[in-house]
Amino acid sequence: MQLEKLREGLHVSASQLRTYMTCPRKYEYRYVRGVEPEFTTAALVLGTATHAALALFYRGIMERSAVPEFEECKTAFREALAAARKGVVPIEETETDIEAQGAALLRLFYDGARESPPVVLAVEYPFAVELNHPTTGEVLQERLIGGMDLVVQEAGRTTVVEHKTASRKWSQDQVRHDLQITCYRLAAAKLGMGEVGLRVQQLVKTKTPSVVTVEAERGERDINDLLCIIVGILGAVDAQAFFPVRSGKCLTCPFRRRCASE
């Protein structure tokens, strides 16, 4: 089932959780009131277009047992970028040429990945799993939904891979506490995938770009913490606790003008 279809039912996602934890008012604008953003960040556009190219790369390996040509990947990137530029929401102005930046990252990724392609089990794999209250065990009305960027088989073990484009290499704490990775761990267990490996593949857009691969670990305490966060945020949403959080992140918030005027 496609992820868009899964969103039609009561659900929660890693993106929703991160948004509320960053700023409850931003959550209200985006997920409760459905306010159209003032702009789309260049970083988000670059990340989306890069994801499209990587998905084509790994899907080609899965479906054709062959590494796609670089130009195929580059075309997927350009098409996703063109679609974003044609959208109703404008892309924020930036001095960075995101097309050139993305092409450089993609070239670096491709040259390294094509040498030893993995056994690909799934690409952009959508999931929807039930959630249990961390204290009572009660099944929540909301399901956890999301999409695993990549699922591979290595030495008899299944590994879930998250693709990230980032301005700098993630710190150990970022890898350790990223909610998306924890959601993958919970979903994998619910889907009967067993004790999966977890990996973050970062395309780092520094002056000298790099591709950094980091292994992640999640245990039962991480799962319990995630469930506590979910229950807490759902309760706060029910109580309409949509207060603003003022911080440096306001500068890149696509609802900043509306927020400042209300």
LOVEXRO-238135 format. One line per field, with one value per residue (C-alpha): residue number from 1; residue in three letters; x negated, y, z. Coordinates in pm, 1 decimal. Layout:
N
k NUM:...
r ALA:...
px X:...
py Y:...
pz Z:...
END
This chain:
262
k 1:2:3:4:5:6:7:8:9:10:11:12:13:14:15:16:17:18:19:20:21:22:23:24:25:26:27:28:29:30:31:32:33:34:35:36:37:38:39:40:41:42:43:44:45:46:47:48:49:50:51:52:53:54:55:56:57:58:59:60:61:62:63:64:65:66:67:68:69:70:71:72:73:74:75:76:77:78:79:80:81:82:83:84:85:86:87:88:89:90:91:92:93:94:95:96:97:98:99:100:101:102:103:104:105:106:107:108:109:110:111:112:113:114:115:116:117:118:119:120:121:122:123:124:125:126:127:128:129:130:131:132:133:134:135:136:137:138:139:140:141:142:143:144:145:146:147:148:149:150:151:152:153:154:155:156:157:158:159:160:161:162:163:164:165:166:167:168:169:170:171:172:173:174:175:176:177:178:179:180:181:182:183:184:185:186:187:188:189:190:191:192:193:194:195:196:197:198:199:200:201:202:203:204:205:206:207:208:209:210:211:212:213:214:215:216:217:218:219:220:221:222:223:224:225:226:227:228:229:230:231:232:233:234:235:236:237:238:239:240:241:242:243:244:245:246:247:248:249:250:251:252:253:254:255:256:257:258:259:260:261:262
r MET:GLN:LEU:GLU:LYS:LEU:ARG:GLU:GLY:LEU:HIS:VAL:SER:ALA:SER:GLN:LEU:ARG:THR:TYR:MET:THR:CYS:PRO:ARG:LYS:TYR:GLU:TYR:ARG:TYR:VAL:ARG:GLY:VAL:GLU:PRO:GLU:PHE:THR:THR:ALA:ALA:LEU:VAL:LEU:GLY:THR:ALA:THR:HIS:ALA:ALA:LEU:ALA:LEU:PHE:TYR:ARG:GLY:ILE:MET:GLU:ARG:SER:ALA:VAL:PRO:GLU:PHE:GLU:GLU:CYS:LYS:THR:ALA:PHE:ARG:GLU:ALA:LEU:ALA:ALA:ALA:ARG:LYS:GLY:VAL:VAL:PRO:ILE:GLU:GLU:THR:GLU:THR:ASP:ILE:GLU:ALA:GLN:GLY:ALA:ALA:LEU:LEU:ARG:LEU:PHE:TYR:ASP:GLY:ALA:ARG:GLU:SER:PRO:PRO:VAL:VAL:LEU:ALA:VAL:GLU:TYR:PRO:PHE:ALA:VAL:GLU:LEU:ASN:HIS:PRO:THR:THR:GLY:GLU:VAL:LEU:GLN:GLU:ARG:LEU:ILE:GLY:GLY:MET:ASP:LEU:VAL:VAL:GLN:GLU:ALA:GLY:ARG:THR:THR:VAL:VAL:GLU:HIS:LYS:THR:ALA:SER:ARG:LYS:TRP:SER:GLN:ASP:GLN:VAL:ARG:HIS:ASP:LEU:GLN:ILE:THR:CYS:TYR:ARG:LEU:ALA:ALA:ALA:LYS:LEU:GLY:MET:GLY:GLU:VAL:GLY:LEU:ARG:VAL:GLN:GLN:LEU:VAL:LYS:THR:LYS:THR:PRO:SER:VAL:VAL:THR:VAL:GLU:ALA:GLU:ARG:GLY:GLU:ARG:ASP:ILE:ASN:ASP:LEU:LEU:CYS:ILE:ILE:VAL:GLY:ILE:LEU:GLY:ALA:VAL:ASP:ALA:GLN:ALA:PHE:PHE:PRO:VAL:ARG:SER:GLY:LYS:CYS:LEU:THR:CYS:PRO:PHE:ARG:ARG:ARG:CYS:ALA:SER:GLU
px 0.0:-127.2:-227.6:28.9:304.8:173.9:195.6:574.6:622.3:535.5:159.1:-160.7:-495.3:-854.0:-811.2:-512.2:-698.5:-1003.5:-786.4:-600.1:-922.7:-1071.6:-768.6:-408.0:-275.1:-452.0:-284.7:53.5:-1.3:-120.4:82.7:392.4:481.6:316.6:166.6:-24.4:-392.7:-541.3:-833.0:-1013.9:-1371.2:-1645.1:-1778.8:-1446.6:-1431.0:-1787.7:-1715.0:-1397.8:-1566.0:-1866.1:-1634.9:-1468.1:-1804.2:-1913.8:-1578.8:-1627.3:-1980.7:-1877.2:-1553.4:-1752.7:-1973.5:-1668.5:-1463.3:-1732.4:-2020.1:-2236.4:-2367.8:-2186.6:-2392.2:-2488.3:-2289.5:-1972.0:-2027.2:-2109.0:-1791.8:-1582.4:-1746.0:-1678.9:-1317.7:-1247.8:-1415.6:-1212.4:-889.8:-973.6:-1040.4:-702.9:-518.2:-284.5:-512.6:-824.1:-1172.9:-1361.3:-1622.6:-1979.2:-2321.1:-2392.4:-2336.7:-2145.1:-2148.5:-2529.0:-2558.0:-2327.1:-2507.7:-2840.7:-2696.9:-2533.3:-2853.1:-3046.6:-2782.6:-2758.6:-3131.5:-3153.8:-2828.3:-2855.7:-3170.8:-2999.5:-2619.2:-2418.0:-2143.5:-1838.7:-1517.6:-1305.7:-1322.1:-1101.1:-912.1:-591.3:-472.2:-188.1:-211.0:-2.7:-128.9:-90.6:-77.5:-413.6:-249.1:86.5:9.9:336.1:340.7:358.5:601.9:314.8:75.8:-289.2:-342.9:-651.7:-869.3:-1201.9:-1438.8:-1624.5:-1625.0:-1924.0:-2050.0:-2406.1:-2567.8:-2229.9:-2108.5:-1849.8:-1958.4:-1738.5:-1914.4:-1813.8:-1940.3:-2025.8:-2163.8:-2323.5:-2531.7:-2772.7:-2841.9:-2606.3:-2737.5:-2723.6:-2430.7:-2235.5:-2279.3:-2207.2:-1880.9:-1732.9:-1362.2:-1337.7:-1587.9:-1399.7:-1075.1:-1242.7:-1349.4:-996.8:-836.1:-1081.4:-996.4:-622.0:-661.5:-844.0:-1177.0:-1365.5:-1671.8:-1757.4:-2071.3:-2025.8:-2236.3:-2248.2:-2397.4:-2481.3:-2557.8:-2739.6:-2726.3:-3035.5:-3280.4:-3447.2:-3144.0:-3156.8:-2949.7:-2951.3:-2799.7:-2726.2:-2581.2:-2314.4:-2178.7:-1843.0:-1727.3:-1409.5:-1469.7:-1478.4:-1148.8:-990.5:-1114.7:-966.7:-629.2:-636.4:-708.2:-424.9:-171.8:-283.7:-258.8:77.5:208.5:73.7:233.0:568.4:533.4:455.4:122.7:-13.5:-245.2:-530.6:-895.9:-1117.5:-1466.3:-1719.0:-1513.6:-1248.1:-1466.6:-1411.1:-1051.0:-810.9:-537.2:-742.6:-545.1:-208.5:-341.8:-480.5:-148.9:80.8
py 0.0:347.1:582.6:843.2:586.2:499.6:866.8:858.1:678.4:795.6:789.8:938.2:967.3:1055.6:1381.4:1476.5:1394.5:1598.0:1892.1:1902.2:1868.3:2159.0:2386.8:2293.5:2595.7:2479.2:2142.0:2315.3:2506.1:2202.4:1909.8:2057.6:2367.7:2263.8:2608.6:2639.5:2712.7:3041.2:2865.0:2533.6:2529.9:2461.2:2191.8:2006.1:2028.2:1903.0:1616.0:1513.9:1520.1:1325.4:1064.9:1021.4:955.3:707.2:529.2:483.7:354.2:89.4:-0.8:-70.8:-312.6:-482.7:-511.9:-558.3:-702.2:-433.8:-94.5:182.2:426.1:748.1:952.7:767.1:869.3:1224.5:1244.7:1129.4:1402.5:1671.9:1564.3:1580.3:1921.0:2046.7:1924.2:2117.0:2433.1:2402.2:2358.4:2619.6:2673.9:2873.2:2753.2:2986.3:3201.5:3092.8:3168.8:2795.6:2628.3:2327.2:2153.8:2166.3:2075.7:1778.4:1657.8:1663.4:1466.3:1218.9:1164.4:1096.5:853.9:673.6:621.2:457.1:257.7:101.5:-92.5:-327.6:-302.5:-465.4:-725.4:-497.9:-627.6:-311.5:54.4:320.8:48.1:187.5:57.3:103.9:-73.7:-63.0:111.6:9.1:238.2:201.3:155.8:-14.2:-202.4:-70.7:-51.3:311.9:434.8:584.5:367.8:449.3:505.1:577.3:456.3:275.5:432.0:107.9:-250.9:-470.7:-818.2:-855.0:-1174.0:-1322.7:-1014.6:-757.8:-393.6:-85.0:217.8:583.2:830.9:1180.4:1492.0:1714.7:2030.6:1850.5:1501.3:1393.7:1381.1:1058.6:1200.2:1272.8:915.8:780.9:969.5:1016.5:929.5:809.1:531.7:430.5:420.2:183.9:-43.7:-56.5:-108.6:-383.4:-577.9:-536.9:-651.3:-967.8:-863.1:-966.9:-796.1:-572.9:-370.5:7.0:239.4:607.6:690.5:1060.3:1269.1:1560.9:1884.3:2054.9:2243.6:1908.9:1676.1:1330.2:1017.3:894.0:564.7:513.0:210.0:274.8:67.4:70.2:-131.0:-179.3:137.9:337.5:182.0:260.7:619.8:651.7:523.7:766.9:1052.8:945.3:917.5:1250.9:1436.0:1282.2:1392.8:1744.1:1761.6:1649.7:1928.5:2175.1:2269.8:2458.7:2713.0:2874.1:2793.7:3088.4:2991.0:3027.6:2775.7:3043.6:3190.2:2884.7:2814.7:2827.7:2971.6:3249.2:3545.2:3404.6:3315.4:3666.2:3822.7:3612.8
pz 0.0:-88.2:193.5:82.6:132.0:477.7:576.8:536.5:870.0:1220.3:1239.2:1371.9:1196.1:1278.5:1088.7:1303.3:1622.3:1521.5:1421.1:1752.2:1950.8:1752.3:1779.4:1865.9:1676.2:1361.7:1414.3:1437.7:1113.3:924.0:1055.6:1221.1:1019.9:695.4:636.3:310.1:383.9:265.9:100.1:74.6:200.6:-50.8:182.8:170.9:-208.0:-239.6:-0.5:-184.5:-525.5:-396.0:-242.8:-581.8:-746.8:-479.6:-500.8:-875.4:-818.4:-565.5:-742.6:-1057.3:-863.3:-712.4:-1031.1:-1296.8:-1093.3:-1252.1:-1149.0:-1340.9:-1543.4:-1370.5:-1622.3:-1519.9:-1160.0:-1259.6:-1467.3:-1169.6:-961.1:-1221.6:-1271.4:-897.7:-881.6:-1178.9:-1016.8:-700.0:-901.0:-1072.6:-742.3:-598.3:-299.0:-396.0:-307.5:-76.2:-241.3:-178.2:-319.3:-343.9:-679.7:-548.8:-887.5:-904.5:-537.9:-581.4:-893.6:-707.9:-414.6:-648.3:-845.1:-526.3:-401.9:-734.9:-779.9:-439.3:-440.8:-783.7:-691.5:-447.0:-481.8:-201.2:-218.8:-220.6:-62.7:-77.1:-173.8:-12.8:172.9:330.6:664.9:912.0:1247.9:1563.0:1874.2:2236.4:2538.1:2717.2:3058.5:3003.4:2682.4:2535.2:2155.7:2045.9:1783.1:1586.7:1390.2:1324.7:954.1:748.6:467.4:495.2:242.3:178.3:305.2:220.0:299.8:424.2:552.3:632.9:819.6:715.9:746.6:719.8:573.6:611.2:349.9:469.4:305.7:565.6:590.5:823.9:946.4:1221.1:1573.7:1772.9:1970.0:1651.3:1536.0:1883.4:1935.3:1587.5:1609.1:1250.2:1318.4:1633.5:1435.6:1188.3:1472.1:1614.1:1273.2:1177.8:1493.7:1435.9:1074.1:1176.6:1028.7:1342.0:1486.4:1194.1:1147.2:1133.1:921.8:831.1:491.4:487.8:181.7:342.1:143.3:281.6:58.0:-3.0:-17.2:136.3:185.1:544.2:656.2:1025.6:1202.4:1465.4:1752.8:1927.1:2228.2:2428.6:2628.0:2305.4:2197.5:2534.0:2516.0:2166.1:2284.1:2578.2:2336.8:2108.3:2391.4:2535.9:2205.9:2117.4:2456.7:2405.3:2059.6:2203.1:2461.4:2177.8:2334.0:2034.3:2192.9:1995.9:2060.5:1967.8:1857.9:1579.3:1382.0:1331.9:1055.5:835.8:939.9:642.3:868.1:1027.5:886.8:985.4:1329.2:1379.0:1283.4:1501.7
END
